[in-house]
């Protein structure tokens, strides 16, 4: 039996100073505030062999709505900043005239798991709409770094990746690839700064060993809006530090999926309660849940997390207007405010 309270106590007892500590040793990256214990093959086998939890018919079948008019929405929106959910962790964001794409995944499979819902846009449509892209990749797992998608994206793209992934991604796309370390920031023109930040995860891929490349979340800071992209992560002390250091985050795009069974998934994947807590820690105005509704990656069905999130909102004092559960292909125009680029914004979600 997994003890949630014990886990939360352990998370909150971590020293925030370790978020800035060295995180590479003997050819491997690690989370210095709470290094992951090796789950090993036997624990993976145990998960696969144990009986699966029972879910209701609604929980098993629930999926996000999928709009077939995303192309028209983008092409008919000549003005304004927006975020559009393409599916899973893939979002198209327009800010200050620049287009950003997060964790581009358009393929039918993430190595083995097959999509339950199609992407709202195809790569061809992306290329028709946007000749030059900025692309953010959070880590090397197949549902976040897809070879075919990157090969097909415009080759005039700027691609930002965590340490260790640069050469690998350059083989997939002829765009400009920039590796970033945690807490590093880069000016991207038009008043936009990209900040690479920690997340609590791990990396492995065929041809790349365990933790040989880094994993990261990212923050886009512009004159009018700040957007935090959480990548794929467990709950950790870093959210409080990010919220403190970069006050005034407007949108927090946070993952909610594959958190069952908790005893196996808790380190690398947040459940709904933790995602809400991360949203509060960040002090963001709005939360957009991501990574649900596309791939079946844990015991929990692909739409389960969104249903649980809706139940939590209904049964608490959370303001439902601040948690934006988008449908695939839904375009949300960003609520913007002038921001002090010294990182001390007057906006606060607290």
Protein Blocks (a to p, Z undefined) as FASTA:
>chain_A
ZZfklmmmmmmmpcfklmmgccbeehiacdfklpcddebjmlmmmmmmpccddddfklmm
gccdddfklmmmmmmmmgccddddfbhjbccddeehiacdehiafbfbehjaccfbdcfb
dfklmmmmmmbdcdddfbjcfklmcfklmmmmcfkbccdddehilmmmmmmpccdcdddd
ehiacdeejhiacdddddddddddehiaehkaccdddddddfkbccddehjadddfklmm
mmmmmghifbdcdddehkbcfklmmmmpccfklmmmmmmmnopabdcdehihkaccbfbd
fklmmmmmmmmmmmmcbdfklpccddehiacddddddddfkopafbdfZZ
